[in-house]
Amino acid sequence: MTIHTVATAPIAGQKPGTSGLRKKTPVFMGRHYLENFVQSIFDVVGADGKTFVLGGDGRYFNDRAAQVILRMAAANGAARVIVGQGAILSTPAASHLIRLNKTDGGIIMSASHNPGGPEEDFGVKFNMPNGGPAPEAVTEAMFQRTTTLTEYRILDAQDVDLSVVGRVHLGGMVVDVVDPVADYAALMETLFDFPAIRAMFAGGFRMRMDSMCAVTGPYAVEILENRLGAAKGTVTHATPLPDFGGMHPDPNPTWAHELMAEMMGPDAPDFGAASDGDGDRNMVVGRGAYVSPSDSLAVLAANAHLAPGYARGLAGVARSMPTSAAADRVADALGIGKYETPTGWKFFGNLLDAGRATLCGEESFGTGSDHVREKDGLWAILLWLNILAVRKESVAAILRQHWARFGRNYYSRHDFEAIETAKADAMMTALREALPSLPGQVVEGMTIAAADDFAYTDPVDGSVSLKQGVRVMFTDSSRFVLRLSGTGTEGATLRVYLERYAAGPEGLDLDPQEALAPVIRAAHGLARITAFTGRVTPDVVT
C-alpha cells in the first residue's frame, strides 16, 4: 500500500455552516472536492495517532465517501477509525460512540433533513471529542484551510469491507466495523423505563413511527418492535434508501403528511412520531393532536422526572432563540436555569458540558439532553413514550393540562425557500436599519416593546455571537423573529418565527394560524417581505 500526496488547487466557497458543509452531491463528487475538505479537517484537528468515529445517514454517495475518508485517515496517520456497519450511523449514535470510546472526534456524512440522491444534497461535518459539533472557531479554521490547501494525502488501497462487523487493517490503521444500533439501544435502556413502556404496548397501546426511508429505521425497529414489543409494522418506511425513497426526510406536518393523515383519521393509533435523514430530529403527534416542537420541549421538561434517567431532576433547560418561551415558563416553575442561545446545536455544548443544562431544544424539530451532544429524535420519542406509560393519559390530555397550568405559547414557523440571496440580504439590511425606530410603535393593535438583532454571550466561555436573528417583541409577550437559514444548498431560506402567548384559561384552543394572524400581518408589514422578495405566502408552514 502506498500513500499518495495529490496536488490540488485551493477550493473557495466551502465555508461550513452550523451543521457542517452541505452542497449538491455532484459538487462533492467533483474532482478533489471531498478530499480538499477532509484534508482540511485533518490539518486543523490533527490525525496522527488519533481515533475517530465515522458514519452517515446512508444517502447517495455515503458509501463511496466513507472509503475515501478511511483511506485519507490512514494516510494522515490515524491509529483507529470506528465505523458503523455499511458506513451507517445516526448522528446521535455517532455522538454516543465518540463519547463512549473517548475518541478524538468523528466525521459524520449527512445533510440532515435535506433530500438525498444523485442530484440532491450531501454533507460532511466534524464532531469534537465531547461528541458535539465543532465550534465556530474550528469550522472557520477548516474553511480557511480549504482556501490555501495545495495537496492531500490518501492511501492507495482496496475498499474496506464495511458489510461485516469486525476488525480489519487499512495500512497501519485499525478499522473497527461496529453494529450501528447496539450501543445506542443499550444507552436508551439506561435512560427510560423499558418495562413500563413494554407493558403499555402489551396492553394494546398502538403507535406509528415513520422513519421516512432514512437512518432511524433500523434503530426504531430494534428498540420499538424488538425490545419494547410494539406490533410488527409499527415502524413504516423503515429501510434507509440512498434517495430516501424520493421522500423529503424532514419530520414536519408538510413532509410527513402520510403520518399526519393517519393520526388525524378515524382509526388513528394512540401515538405517532417521525424522524429525519440522520436521526437527530423528531415530530410527535397524538391522536388528533399535533405537538409543536416548542410545546414538546416544554412538556418533556415538565415531565422528565418520570423517566429513570432524569428522576433526580434537571439542572436547567436551554432553547434556541427562535424557539418559543414555553420551556422558560416550566424552568421558572421548577426553579432551574433557563438559557436562550443562537440557532445551532453546538451552542448547547458548553451548557451541557458545564452541567448547567440537562434538556435542550430547537423549534426546528430538534430535542435532546446531556446523554449525547447532538439532538436526538428517537430519544425524544422514547421520553414521550415513558411519560405516556407513567401518566396513562393521551397526548391531547397532557397538552391541555400543560396549557392550563403554564398558559399556551401559540407558535409557528413560516419558511420562504430558495429566495435570491441578494434580495433576502437587502430585506434583512433594511429591517436592521429600522430597528431603533420600532419600539413604541403600534402595529396591528400591538405595541412594540423592543426590537434588536440577537447577540449571545456564552455564559461558560464568554464567546460572543452577533447578528443571530432580528427580533421584534410586543408588550403582550407576542413576538416575531426573522433570520436567514444556512441549511439549504441554493439561494436563501427566510424563516419567520411567530409567537403569541395566551395565559388562559380562555383562548387555549384556537387554531395556531388564527391566533397568530395579527403577528403574521405585523411581520409581513414591518419586514416588507413581499416588496423585497416577491413572495406572499410561505412554502412551508410548521
matplotlib code that plots the C-alpha trace (Angstrom):
import matplotlib.pyplot as plt

x = [0.0, 1.3, 0.5, -0.1, 0.3, -2.1, -1.8, -5.0, -5.9, -7.4, -11.2, -13.0, -16.6, -16.6, -17.5, -19.2, -22.4, -23.9, -24.3, -21.1, -20.6, -23.6, -23.6, -25.3, -24.0, -22.4, -20.3, -18.9, -18.3, -16.3, -12.6, -10.8, -13.7, -14.4, -10.7, -10.0, -12.4, -11.4, -7.7, -8.6, -10.3, -7.3, -4.9, -6.9, -7.6, -4.6, -4.8, -1.5, -2.1, -5.7, -9.0, -12.1, -15.7, -17.1, -20.6, -23.5, -27.2, -26.9, -27.8, -26.4, -22.5, -22.4, -20.7, -18.1, -17.3, -16.7, -14.0, -12.2, -12.3, -10.9, -8.0, -7.3, -7.4, -4.9, -2.6, -2.7, -1.6, -4.8, -4.4, -8.0, -11.4, -14.7, -17.2, -20.8, -21.6, -22.4, -21.0, -24.3, -24.6, -27.3, -25.9, -26.9, -25.5, -22.2, -22.1, -22.6, -19.8, -17.4, -18.2, -18.4, -15.0, -13.4, -12.2, -10.7, -13.8, -15.8, -16.8, -20.5, -21.7, -25.1, -27.1, -29.6, -33.2, -32.3, -33.3, -30.8, -30.0, -27.6, -28.8, -29.8, -27.7, -24.7, -22.8, -19.8, -19.3, -16.8, -17.8, -15.4, -14.2, -17.2, -19.4, -20.8, -20.5, -17.3, -17.5, -17.3, -13.5, -12.8, -15.1, -13.7, -10.1, -11.3, -12.7, -9.6, -7.5, -9.6, -8.7, -4.9, -4.6, -2.5, -2.3, -3.9, -2.8, -4.6, -3.7, -3.7, -5.7, -8.7, -12.1, -12.6, -15.5, -17.9, -20.7, -19.2, -18.8, -15.3, -11.7, -9.6, -6.5, -6.0, -2.3, -1.2, -4.7, -7.2, -10.7, -13.4, -16.7, -19.4, -23.1, -24.6, -27.6, -26.3, -24.5, -27.2, -30.0, -28.1, -27.9, -31.6, -32.3, -30.4, -32.5, -36.0, -38.4, -38.5, -40.6, -43.3, -43.3, -43.3, -46.4, -48.1, -47.7, -48.7, -51.9, -53.0, -51.3, -50.8, -48.1, -47.0, -43.3, -42.4, -38.7, -39.0, -36.7, -33.9, -31.4, -33.6, -35.4, -33.0, -32.9, -36.6, -37.3, -34.8, -35.9, -39.7, -40.6, -37.9, -37.1, -40.4, -42.8, -44.6, -46.5, -44.5, -45.0, -45.2, -42.2, -43.0, -40.5, -38.0, -35.3, -32.8, -32.5, -29.9, -32.6, -34.9, -37.4, -38.0, -39.2, -38.1, -36.8, -37.9, -40.3, -42.9, -46.5, -45.8, -43.4, -44.6, -48.1, -48.8, -48.3, -50.4, -53.3, -53.3, -53.0, -55.9, -58.0, -60.8, -58.7, -55.7, -53.3, -52.6, -49.2, -47.3, -43.8, -41.3, -37.6, -35.4, -32.5, -29.8, -32.0, -31.5, -34.9, -38.4, -42.1, -44.6, -48.3, -51.1, -54.4, -55.9, -53.2, -50.1, -47.4, -45.2, -41.5, -41.6, -44.5, -42.8, -39.7, -41.8, -43.8, -40.7, -39.1, -42.2, -42.3, -38.7, -38.5, -40.9, -38.0, -35.3, -32.5, -33.9, -35.5, -33.1, -34.5, -33.0, -30.1, -31.6, -33.3, -31.9, -33.6, -32.6, -33.7, -36.3, -37.9, -41.0, -40.6, -42.9, -39.9, -38.9, -42.2, -41.5, -38.0, -39.3, -41.8, -39.2, -36.7, -34.0, -31.8, -33.1, -30.9, -31.6, -28.9, -28.4, -29.6, -27.2, -26.8, -23.1, -24.2, -25.8, -22.5, -20.9, -24.0, -24.3, -20.6, -20.7, -23.7, -25.9, -28.5, -29.9, -32.6, -32.1, -34.4, -34.9, -38.1, -36.8, -37.8, -34.6, -34.7, -32.0, -30.3, -26.9, -26.8, -25.1, -24.1, -26.5, -30.2, -31.7, -35.0, -35.6, -34.6, -37.3, -39.9, -38.9, -39.1, -42.7, -43.5, -42.1, -44.3, -47.4, -46.7, -46.4, -49.2, -51.6, -53.2, -53.4, -51.1, -54.1, -54.9, -51.3, -51.2, -54.4, -53.2, -49.9, -51.5, -53.9, -51.0, -48.5, -50.5, -50.1, -47.4, -49.0, -46.2, -45.5, -42.6, -43.1, -40.4, -39.8, -37.4, -34.8, -35.1, -32.5, -29.7, -29.3, -33.0, -33.0, -29.9, -31.4, -34.6, -32.6, -30.4, -33.4, -35.1, -31.9, -31.6, -35.2, -34.8, -34.0, -37.2, -39.6, -40.1, -43.3, -44.9, -48.4, -48.8, -52.0, -53.1, -49.9, -47.3, -43.7, -41.7, -38.3, -36.5, -33.0, -30.6, -30.0, -26.4, -25.3, -22.5, -21.7, -22.1, -19.4, -16.5, -17.5, -17.5, -19.8, -22.0, -23.6, -26.4, -28.2, -31.7, -33.9, -36.4, -39.4, -41.2, -44.5, -45.8, -48.2, -45.3, -46.0, -43.0, -41.7, -38.2, -36.6, -33.4, -31.8, -31.0, -27.8, -29.2, -30.2, -27.9, -29.2, -30.5, -31.6, -34.3, -36.1, -37.5, -40.2, -40.9, -44.2, -45.3, -48.3, -48.9, -52.3, -52.3, -55.6, -58.0, -59.7, -58.3, -56.2, -57.9, -57.6, -56.1, -52.5, -52.5, -55.7, -54.3, -51.1, -52.8, -52.0, -48.4, -48.2, -49.5, -47.1, -44.1, -45.0, -45.7, -42.6, -40.2, -41.8, -41.4, -43.4, -41.8, -38.3, -38.8, -42.0, -43.3, -46.8, -47.2, -44.6, -43.5, -43.7, -45.7, -44.9]
y = [0.0, 3.4, 6.8, 9.3, 13.1, 14.5, 18.1, 20.1, 23.7, 25.6, 25.5, 28.6, 28.9, 25.8, 27.5, 25.1, 26.2, 25.2, 21.7, 21.2, 21.6, 21.0, 21.1, 19.3, 15.7, 16.3, 19.1, 16.7, 14.1, 16.6, 16.3, 16.7, 18.5, 16.0, 15.3, 19.0, 19.4, 16.2, 17.1, 20.5, 18.7, 16.6, 19.5, 21.5, 18.9, 16.6, 12.9, 11.3, 8.6, 9.6, 7.7, 8.8, 7.7, 7.6, 7.1, 8.7, 8.6, 6.3, 8.9, 8.7, 8.8, 7.9, 4.6, 6.0, 9.0, 6.6, 4.8, 8.0, 9.3, 6.0, 6.0, 9.6, 8.9, 6.1, 8.3, 11.0, 8.7, 7.9, 5.0, 3.8, 4.5, 3.1, 3.0, 1.9, -1.3, -0.3, 3.2, 3.9, 5.8, 8.1, 11.5, 10.9, 7.4, 8.8, 11.3, 8.5, 6.4, 9.3, 9.7, 6.0, 5.3, 8.6, 9.2, 12.3, 13.2, 11.9, 12.6, 12.4, 12.2, 13.8, 16.7, 16.1, 16.7, 17.7, 15.4, 12.8, 11.3, 11.8, 15.4, 16.2, 17.1, 15.7, 16.9, 16.4, 17.7, 17.1, 16.4, 17.2, 14.8, 15.8, 14.4, 17.7, 19.7, 21.7, 25.2, 28.3, 28.8, 25.3, 25.4, 28.8, 27.3, 24.5, 26.9, 29.0, 25.8, 24.9, 28.2, 27.5, 23.7, 22.6, 18.8, 16.0, 12.6, 9.3, 5.7, 3.6, 0.6, -1.7, -0.8, -1.9, -4.4, -2.5, -5.0, -7.3, -6.4, -6.9, -5.6, -5.1, -3.1, -0.4, 0.3, 0.9, 1.9, -0.3, -0.1, -1.4, -2.0, -2.0, -2.6, 0.9, 0.2, -1.9, 0.7, 3.4, 1.0, 0.0, 3.7, 4.2, 1.3, 3.1, 6.3, 5.0, 2.7, 0.0, -2.4, 0.3, 1.1, -2.6, -3.1, -0.2, -1.8, -5.2, -3.5, -2.6, 0.8, 1.5, 3.6, 4.6, 5.6, 7.0, 6.7, 8.3, 5.8, 7.3, 6.2, 5.7, 2.8, 0.1, 1.9, 2.2, -1.4, -2.8, -0.6, -0.2, -3.5, -5.9, -4.6, -2.8, -5.2, -2.7, -4.6, -5.6, -2.9, -0.2, 1.4, 2.4, 3.4, 1.5, 0.7, 3.5, 4.3, 6.4, 8.7, 8.3, 6.7, 10.0, 11.4, 14.7, 13.4, 16.3, 15.4, 18.2, 18.2, 19.2, 16.4, 13.7, 14.2, 10.4, 10.1, 13.3, 11.9, 8.7, 10.5, 12.8, 10.0, 7.9, 4.9, 6.8, 5.0, 6.4, 8.0, 8.9, 10.0, 10.7, 11.3, 12.8, 11.9, 11.5, 10.7, 13.9, 15.5, 14.3, 15.1, 14.0, 13.6, 12.3, 11.0, 14.2, 16.3, 17.7, 18.7, 21.7, 21.3, 24.2, 22.6, 19.3, 20.7, 22.3, 19.1, 17.0, 19.4, 19.4, 15.6, 14.4, 13.3, 10.4, 8.7, 6.9, 8.8, 12.1, 11.2, 13.5, 16.5, 18.9, 21.3, 23.6, 23.9, 25.6, 26.6, 28.3, 31.9, 31.3, 28.6, 29.7, 30.7, 27.8, 26.0, 29.1, 29.1, 25.5, 26.3, 29.2, 26.9, 24.3, 26.9, 25.8, 27.6, 28.7, 29.6, 31.2, 30.5, 31.1, 28.5, 25.6, 22.6, 23.4, 26.4, 24.0, 22.1, 24.3, 24.4, 20.6, 20.1, 22.6, 20.8, 24.0, 22.4, 18.9, 19.3, 21.4, 22.0, 23.9, 24.8, 23.0, 19.7, 19.0, 17.9, 16.3, 16.0, 15.6, 11.9, 12.9, 16.2, 16.2, 16.5, 13.0, 12.2, 8.7, 9.7, 12.4, 9.8, 7.4, 10.1, 10.8, 7.1, 6.9, 9.8, 8.3, 5.0, 6.5, 9.1, 6.8, 9.8, 10.7, 13.2, 15.6, 15.4, 16.0, 19.1, 20.5, 20.1, 21.6, 24.7, 25.1, 25.2, 27.3, 29.0, 28.5, 29.9, 29.8, 29.3, 28.8, 29.0, 30.2, 29.2, 31.1, 28.9, 29.5, 33.3, 35.1, 35.7, 39.4, 40.1, 38.3, 40.2, 43.5, 42.9, 41.9, 45.0, 47.3, 45.7, 46.0, 49.7, 50.3, 48.6, 51.7, 53.4, 50.5, 50.5, 52.3, 51.9, 50.3, 47.6, 45.5, 46.8, 45.6, 47.9, 47.1, 46.8, 46.2, 45.3, 44.0, 41.8, 38.9, 38.7, 35.9, 35.9, 32.3, 32.1, 29.4, 30.6, 34.2, 33.9, 36.3, 35.6, 38.5, 39.0, 35.8, 36.9, 40.0, 40.1, 42.3, 41.9, 43.3, 44.3, 41.3, 38.8, 38.3, 38.5, 37.6, 36.7, 36.8, 35.0, 33.5, 29.8, 28.2, 24.7, 24.8, 24.4, 27.0, 30.5, 31.7, 30.4, 33.1, 31.8, 33.8, 32.7, 33.8, 33.6, 34.8, 34.0, 33.1, 32.9, 31.0, 29.7, 31.2, 31.2, 28.0, 26.0, 28.3, 27.3, 28.5, 30.4, 32.1, 33.0, 34.3, 36.3, 39.8, 38.8, 37.4, 40.6, 42.7, 40.7, 41.0, 44.7, 45.7, 43.5, 44.3, 40.6, 40.8, 44.1, 42.7, 39.0, 38.9, 36.2, 36.4, 33.0, 30.7, 27.4, 25.5, 26.2, 24.4]
z = [0.0, -1.0, 0.4, -2.4, -2.0, -4.6, -5.8, -5.7, -6.2, -3.2, -3.3, -2.2, -1.0, 1.2, 4.4, 6.8, 8.5, 11.8, 10.6, 8.6, 4.9, 2.6, -1.1, -4.0, -4.3, -7.8, -6.2, -3.5, -6.2, -8.3, -8.7, -5.4, -3.7, -0.9, -0.5, -0.1, 2.8, 4.5, 4.4, 5.8, 8.7, 9.4, 9.0, 11.6, 14.2, 13.6, 12.8, 13.7, 16.3, 16.9, 16.9, 15.1, 14.6, 11.0, 9.7, 7.9, 7.1, 4.1, 1.5, -2.1, -2.1, 1.6, 0.9, -1.6, 0.6, 3.6, 1.6, 0.6, 4.2, 5.6, 3.1, 3.9, 7.7, 7.2, 5.1, 7.7, 10.4, 12.3, 14.6, 14.5, 13.0, 14.4, 11.6, 11.5, 9.6, 6.0, 6.8, 8.6, 11.9, 13.0, 14.2, 17.9, 17.7, 16.3, 19.1, 21.6, 20.1, 20.3, 24.0, 24.8, 23.3, 24.3, 20.7, 19.3, 17.4, 14.4, 10.9, 10.0, 6.5, 6.2, 5.0, 7.9, 6.7, 3.2, 0.3, -1.0, -4.4, -7.3, -7.9, -4.3, -1.2, 0.6, 3.7, 5.9, 9.4, 12.2, 15.8, 18.7, 21.4, 23.6, 20.8, 19.7, 16.5, 16.0, 17.4, 15.1, 15.7, 14.5, 11.4, 10.5, 10.6, 8.4, 5.9, 5.8, 5.3, 2.2, 0.6, 0.8, 0.6, -2.3, -1.7, 0.2, 1.4, 0.5, 0.7, -2.4, -1.2, -1.9, -0.3, 3.2, 3.6, 5.7, 5.5, 8.2, 11.8, 13.0, 12.9, 9.8, 9.0, 6.4, 6.1, 9.6, 10.8, 12.6, 11.3, 13.7, 11.9, 14.6, 14.8, 14.4, 16.7, 19.6, 21.8, 21.2, 22.1, 25.3, 26.2, 25.8, 28.2, 30.9, 30.5, 30.1, 31.9, 29.2, 31.4, 31.8, 28.1, 27.2, 29.5, 27.8, 24.4, 25.7, 27.0, 23.5, 23.0, 19.3, 17.7, 14.2, 13.6, 10.2, 9.6, 6.2, 4.5, 6.5, 9.1, 12.1, 10.6, 12.0, 15.3, 15.6, 14.6, 17.1, 20.0, 19.4, 17.9, 19.1, 22.6, 23.6, 21.9, 19.6, 16.9, 13.8, 11.2, 13.8, 12.0, 8.4, 5.7, 7.9, 5.3, 4.7, 1.0, -0.9, -2.1, 0.9, -1.4, -3.1, 0.2, 1.8, 5.1, 7.2, 10.0, 9.9, 9.0, 5.4, 4.5, 7.0, 5.5, 5.4, 9.1, 9.8, 7.7, 9.7, 13.1, 12.2, 10.7, 12.2, 13.2, 14.4, 16.7, 20.2, 19.3, 16.1, 15.5, 12.7, 12.4, 9.7, 7.4, 10.1, 13.1, 15.1, 14.6, 15.7, 15.2, 17.8, 17.2, 19.4, 18.1, 16.6, 18.3, 16.7, 19.2, 18.1, 18.9, 21.3, 23.2, 23.1, 24.8, 27.5, 28.1, 28.3, 30.7, 33.0, 33.0, 32.5, 36.2, 35.3, 33.4, 35.4, 33.7, 34.9, 38.2, 40.1, 38.2, 35.7, 36.0, 33.5, 30.2, 27.1, 23.9, 20.7, 20.5, 17.8, 19.9, 21.9, 25.5, 26.7, 28.2, 30.1, 31.9, 33.0, 34.1, 36.2, 37.8, 38.6, 39.9, 37.4, 34.9, 31.6, 28.6, 25.2, 22.6, 18.9, 16.4, 16.1, 18.5, 19.1, 21.2, 23.7, 24.1, 26.7, 28.8, 28.7, 29.4, 32.3, 33.9, 33.5, 31.3, 31.1, 28.3, 25.1, 22.2, 18.9, 17.2, 14.1, 15.5, 17.5, 21.1, 23.3, 26.6, 28.2, 27.2, 24.0, 22.4, 19.5, 19.2, 19.2, 17.5, 18.8, 22.4, 22.4, 21.1, 23.8, 26.5, 25.3, 25.5, 29.0, 30.1, 28.4, 30.1, 33.6, 33.3, 31.4, 29.6, 26.0, 24.3, 23.9, 27.6, 28.6, 26.3, 27.7, 31.3, 30.5, 28.9, 31.8, 34.2, 32.2, 29.5, 25.8, 23.6, 20.1, 17.7, 14.1, 11.6, 8.0, 5.5, 2.3, 0.4, -2.4, -2.3, -4.4, -1.8, -2.8, -2.2, 1.1, 2.3, 1.2, 3.2, 6.3, 6.0, 5.7, 8.7, 10.8, 9.9, 11.1, 14.4, 16.5, 15.4, 16.2, 20.0, 20.9, 17.5, 17.5, 14.8, 14.4, 17.7, 19.5, 20.9, 20.2, 23.4, 22.0, 18.7, 18.2, 16.4, 18.8, 20.2, 22.5, 25.1, 26.1, 29.9, 30.1, 27.9, 27.2, 23.4, 21.6, 18.6, 16.8, 14.3, 15.2, 14.1, 14.2, 17.0, 17.3, 20.7, 21.8, 25.2, 25.4, 25.1, 21.4, 19.0, 15.6, 14.6, 11.1, 10.1, 7.1, 7.3, 6.1, 5.9, 2.2, -0.7, -3.1, -2.6, 0.8, 3.1, 5.0, 8.3, 10.0, 13.6, 15.1, 18.8, 20.8, 24.5, 26.0, 29.7, 30.0, 31.0, 27.9, 24.4, 24.7, 21.9, 18.9, 15.5, 15.8, 12.5, 13.6, 16.9, 15.3, 12.5, 13.9, 14.4, 10.9, 9.4, 11.6, 10.4, 6.7, 7.0, 9.0, 7.1, 3.7, 2.8, -0.4, -1.6, -1.3, -2.2, -4.3, -2.0, -0.5, 1.1, 2.6, 1.1, 4.3, 7.5, 10.7]

ax = plt.figure().add_subplot(projection="3d")
ax.plot(x, y, z, "-o")
ax.set_aspect("equal")
plt.show()
